[in-house]
Amino acid sequence: MEISFKDIEALLFPRSVAVIGATNYFGKWGQLITSNIVAGNFRGPIYPINPHKEYLFGLKCYKSILEVPDKVDLVFVTIPAQRVMEVLKECAQKRVKSILMITSGFGETGEEGKRLQREMVEFLEREGILLVGPNTMGLISPYADLYATGPHTRPKKGDVAFVSQSGNLGNQLVFWATQQGIGISMFVGSGNEGMATYRDFLLYLERDPRTRIIVLYLEEIGDGRDLVSMAKRITQEKPILLLKGGRTKAGGKAAATHTGAVAGENRVFRGALRQAGIIEVSIPSELLELSAAFSSVPLPKGNRIGIVTLGGGWGVVTSDLCEEMGLLVPEIPEEIVRTIGRYLPDFWSKSNPVDLVGTRDPNAPLVAVEELLRWEGIDAVIVLGIVGRKDVVDLLVDSAKRIDPDTPPEFLKRVDEFAQNYEASFALRMVEFMEAYEKPVIGVSLTTSGEKIVREFEGKRYRGVFYQSPEQAVRSLKRMLEYKERRT
């Protein structure tokens, strides 16, 4: 069955959904999926299918899909594999458009499972019904208010798309993205890929106006030449970030028992990635880091980095990291030194990195960042330690409250409010600088207090990005520059 853009669009934007195997038995897949769809406020009709219940989650139940009085676009199947074929025949009678098969026990389990999967796929192809899965953890389509995964994660609308052959790992990435303020355009666990494969979703995402960044977790590549051909074209407009499972002998063995995949030879695969312009990562957290950067800041035009740091040590470490990753930390002209110096004590570094020597002047960091961005000899700025100072201020205020009764409470309150407001206004100014100069600014927070990596401001084209370590900031700029160079 040839899968079109319209087929995937109909999957992601159904007018009505049904769950076969819906239940309120806490923790079962029929309960997880149904309750998530309902709690997520899906905008169309929801039809729970359960022959033993009259109502579930405030919705009328039906004994079979055939009893539903209206059309059903998308069906989620959560019943055991041995009973699947009988309900698929009913779905065909009902003229359902798409089926997402949560059920496992197919191609990933051995020869009998592979036989069942072939039988199912052949039947659905004859009927012209799109199948996602089997053995998938579901999908998320925020622009349709459709949240249909086991974990009840509801990320905000955004422009990062996630496609994962492992539903579990994909859901973990989406959960992290939600925690860190990264909005998504869609998530799908493609599972065993009995019919719809990651290639079908790639072709859809190439044309999807809501998607700017594509994130893949793959265990089986299949036709590498096909992937290279597609990716060369797609990466001219949209970055593709890839984590490949099964790169090693041990990982390949695990992949074969997980999704039924046969892992490719790593050296050949990595060569294909370089040809395709795909950004490959080796750990899941790097997918998140790069998603934040690629979706939030402009691409650097070159490798010259300006560094602004609250203290000297971080500047030294960040300079080392830049040089180790092929990024330059150029000396700054005397004119910029004089301008920044008006806001700092005479003993400041007078060089790049710009060491703010712990200044309390709220204007100094802003002047330093803007002066570097204004200069044509800098392509990006990393700013360290400005955001996150509020946590340090909070500790100081707490100590003063406990041991210094002479400090007026109103004063301490003003100090706390100033620190909080300054960080928000500083993040906003970084976004405004990026819009004015079209150069990326990457922040590193002084603390790891749980603040989101991405900070969004209404009406702004870019977003503030504040990582928890210099390594993350430098690595993200390096990867963005690699993408730009490969694309051109």
PyMOL commands that set and color helices and strands:
alter all, ss='L'
color gray80, all
select helices_A, chain A and resi 5-12+29-39+65-67+81-94+111-127+142-144+167-179+198-207+224-234+249-258+266-276+284-296+312-324+334-341+363-374+389-403+409-437+470-487
alter helices_A, ss='H'
color red, helices_A
select strands_A, chain A and resi 17-20+46-49+55-56+59-60+74-77+98-101+130-132+138-141+146-149+157-164+184-189+213-218+240-244+279-281+305-309+354-355+380-384+441-444+454-455+464-467
alter strands_A, ss='S'
color yellow, strands_A
deselect
rebuild
show_as cartoon
